[in-house]
Amino acid sequence: MAPTPCACPSCTCAVSPGEAVVRNNLAYCCEACASGHPNHEPCHGASSAACGCPCGS
């Protein structure tokens, strides 16, 4: 299956169904996005700035 956009409103990542973090039947690219960035965690954790998403900030 083709990657789908992450369900986090400000995320620009796409996630493949087999790798998604699923919450409430929505696919997220990482745990930070799935939890709604409660502590402003960056997308994919602090060690991965490669995606360049503005979410979490």
N, CA, C and O atoms as a DFTB+ gen file, in Angstrom:
228 C
 N C O
     1  1       0.833      -1.189       0.000
     2  2       0.000       0.000       0.000
     3  2       0.874       1.248       0.000
     4  3       1.997       1.244       0.505
     5  1       0.342       2.291      -0.566
     6  2       1.077       3.547      -0.671
     7  2       1.084       4.279       0.667
     8  3       0.153       4.139       1.460
     9  1       2.131       5.055       0.915
    10  2       2.165       5.872       2.138
    11  2       1.007       6.865       2.163
    12  3       0.551       7.338       1.121
    13  1       0.546       7.168       3.362
    14  2      -0.529       8.140       3.542
    15  2      -0.005       9.282       4.409
    16  3       0.949       9.094       5.164
    17  1      -0.610      10.448       4.312
    18  2      -0.178      11.571       5.146
    19  2      -0.386      11.268       6.628
    20  3      -1.362      10.621       7.009
    21  1       0.522      11.732       7.438
    22  2       0.382      11.621       8.887
    23  2      -0.852      12.413       9.315
    24  3      -1.130      13.480       8.768
    25  1      -1.594      11.885      10.297
    26  2      -2.825      12.536      10.752
    27  2      -2.588      13.754      11.642
    28  3      -3.536      14.467      11.969
    29  1      -1.353      14.001      12.036
    30  2      -1.032      15.197      12.811
    31  2      -1.253      16.420      11.905
    32  3      -0.681      16.481      10.817
    33  1      -2.058      17.378      12.327
    34  2      -2.427      18.497      11.447
    35  2      -1.258      19.299      10.879
    36  3      -1.345      19.781       9.750
    37  1      -0.175      19.454      11.627
    38  2       0.924      20.274      11.126
    39  2       2.095      19.456      10.589
    40  3       3.129      20.023      10.237
    41  1       1.949      18.136      10.521
    42  2       3.030      17.271      10.056
    43  2       3.007      17.160       8.536
    44  3       1.941      17.132       7.921
    45  1       4.180      17.097       7.946
    46  2       4.287      16.970       6.495
    47  2       4.771      15.589       6.071
    48  3       5.012      15.360       4.885
    49  1       4.919      14.667       7.016
    50  2       5.406      13.321       6.713
    51  2       4.308      12.446       6.118
    52  3       3.116      12.697       6.289
    53  1       4.756      11.412       5.413
    54  2       3.878      10.353       4.942
    55  2       4.337       9.081       5.630
    56  3       5.524       8.911       5.909
    57  1       3.403       8.195       5.901
    58  2       3.729       6.972       6.635
    59  2       3.106       5.775       5.927
    60  3       1.961       5.831       5.479
    61  1       3.873       4.697       5.834
    62  2       3.326       3.480       5.250
    63  2       2.500       2.754       6.302
    64  3       2.843       2.782       7.484
    65  1       1.422       2.107       5.889
    66  2       0.508       1.479       6.845
    67  2       1.188       0.509       7.815
    68  3       0.772       0.417       8.970
    69  1       2.205      -0.205       7.385
    70  2       2.880      -1.160       8.253
    71  2       3.755      -0.523       9.314
    72  3       4.125      -1.187      10.282
    73  1       4.094       0.745       9.157
    74  2       4.979       1.428      10.094
    75  2       4.257       2.489      10.917
    76  3       4.869       3.117      11.780
    77  1       2.990       2.695      10.669
    78  2       2.237       3.765      11.329
    79  2       1.973       3.456      12.794
    80  3       1.838       2.299      13.194
    81  1       1.902       4.525      13.581
    82  2       1.404       4.452      14.956
    83  2      -0.078       4.783      14.837
    84  3      -0.431       5.899      14.453
    85  1      -0.948       3.833      15.158
    86  2      -2.385       4.019      14.953
    87  2      -3.069       4.377      16.268
    88  3      -2.925       3.673      17.268
    89  1      -3.806       5.467      16.253
    90  2      -4.612       5.911      17.394
    91  2      -5.972       6.339      16.864
    92  3      -6.045       7.131      15.924
    93  1      -7.038       5.836      17.445
    94  2      -8.396       6.197      17.031
    95  2      -8.594       6.030      15.524
    96  3      -9.229       6.856      14.869
    97  1      -8.037       4.943      14.992
    98  2      -8.138       4.610      13.559
    99  2      -7.464       5.627      12.649
   100  3      -7.773       5.676      11.458
   101  1      -6.553       6.438      13.173
   102  2      -5.794       7.393      12.375
   103  2      -4.336       6.981      12.376
   104  3      -3.828       6.504      13.391
   105  1      -3.656       7.158      11.253
   106  2      -2.258       6.764      11.111
   107  2      -1.338       7.964      11.338
   108  3      -1.489       9.007      10.702
   109  1      -0.390       7.799      12.249
   110  2       0.602       8.835      12.553
   111  2       1.987       8.309      12.226
   112  3       2.211       7.099      12.239
   113  1       2.913       9.201      11.934
   114  2       4.261       8.781      11.556
   115  2       5.140       8.436      12.754
   116  3       6.139       7.732      12.605
   117  1       4.779       8.924      13.936
   118  2       5.600       8.663      15.116
   119  2       4.764       8.838      16.384
   120  3       3.650       9.360      16.339
   121  1       5.307       8.401      17.496
   122  2       4.600       8.489      18.782
   123  2       4.330       9.939      19.179
   124  3       3.277      10.234      19.745
   125  1       5.253      10.838      18.895
   126  2       5.056      12.251      19.255
   127  2       3.826      12.821      18.560
   128  3       3.031      13.530      19.177
   129  1       3.671      12.514      17.286
   130  2       2.491      12.994      16.562
   131  2       1.221      12.331      17.087
   132  3       0.191      12.989      17.234
   133  1       1.289      11.051      17.365
   134  2       0.113      10.318      17.840
   135  2      -0.362      10.827      19.193
   136  3      -1.559      10.804      19.480
   137  1       0.567      11.287      20.024
   138  2       0.189      11.774      21.351
   139  2      -0.160      13.260      21.352
   140  3      -0.553      13.795      22.389
   141  1      -0.025      13.929      20.227
   142  2      -0.392      15.339      20.130
   143  2       0.679      16.304      20.599
   144  3       0.384      17.468      20.869
   145  1       1.922      15.843      20.702
   146  2       3.045      16.699      21.114
   147  2       2.761      17.429      22.428
   148  3       2.871      18.654      22.475
   149  1       2.398      16.709      23.501
   150  2       2.016      17.380      24.753
   151  2       3.134      18.224      25.365
   152  3       2.856      19.196      26.067
   153  1       4.377      17.870      25.111
   154  2       5.515      18.641      25.624
   155  2       6.325      19.252      24.491
   156  3       7.514      19.531      24.640
   157  1       5.667      19.455      23.363
   158  2       6.284      20.044      22.164
   159  2       7.441      19.196      21.639
   160  3       8.433      19.733      21.146
   161  1       7.313      17.864      21.746
   162  2       8.345      16.978      21.215
   163  2       8.409      17.134      19.699
   164  3       7.377      17.282      19.044
   165  1       9.613      17.101      19.142
   166  2       9.722      17.180      17.682
   167  2       9.280      15.881      17.025
   168  3       9.310      14.814      17.640
   169  1       8.883      15.985      15.809
   170  2       8.502      14.817      15.016
   171  2       9.693      13.868      14.932
   172  3      10.807      14.306      14.645
   173  1       9.483      12.603      15.172
   174  2      10.502      11.557      15.129
   175  2      11.585      11.700      16.187
   176  3      12.641      11.081      16.053
   177  1      11.370      12.479      17.217
   178  2      12.338      12.600      18.300
   179  2      13.435      13.599      18.001
   180  3      13.623      14.013      16.857
   181  1      14.146      13.977      19.024
   182  2      15.179      15.008      18.908
   183  2      16.350      14.576      18.036
   184  3      17.049      15.423      17.479
   185  1      16.573      13.279      17.912
   186  2      17.727      12.811      17.149
   187  2      17.482      12.810      15.651
   188  3      18.420      12.594      14.884
   189  1      16.252      13.044      15.208
   190  2      15.952      12.986      13.777
   191  2      15.370      14.294      13.299
   192  3      14.152      14.471      13.291
   193  1      16.225      15.205      12.902
   194  2      15.757      16.471      12.365
   195  2      15.633      16.396      10.845
   196  3      15.355      17.405      10.196
   197  1      15.837      15.215      10.277
   198  2      15.870      15.060       8.834
   199  2      14.535      15.324       8.153
   200  3      14.504      15.737       6.994
   201  1      13.431      15.091       8.860
   202  2      12.138      15.249       8.196
   203  2      11.776      16.720       7.991
   204  3      11.081      17.052       7.031
   205  1      12.231      17.595       8.869
   206  2      11.986      19.016       8.712
   207  2      10.577      19.475       9.012
   208  3      10.196      20.582       8.635
   209  1       9.795      18.647       9.684
   210  2       8.411      19.008      10.007
   211  2       8.371      20.136      11.042
   212  3       9.207      20.195      11.944
   213  1       7.397      21.022      10.900
   214  2       7.234      22.091      11.901
   215  2       6.440      21.627      13.124
   216  3       6.339      22.360      14.108
   217  1       5.877      20.421      13.070
   218  2       5.017      19.996      14.169
   219  2       5.828      19.793      15.442
   220  3       7.006      19.437      15.395
   221  1       5.191      20.021      16.559
   222  2       5.829      19.874      17.851
   223  2       6.466      21.145      18.364
   224  3       6.803      21.241      19.544
   225  1       6.633      22.119      17.493
   226  2       7.288      23.354      17.936
   227  2       6.288      24.406      18.299
   228  3       6.667      25.508      18.693
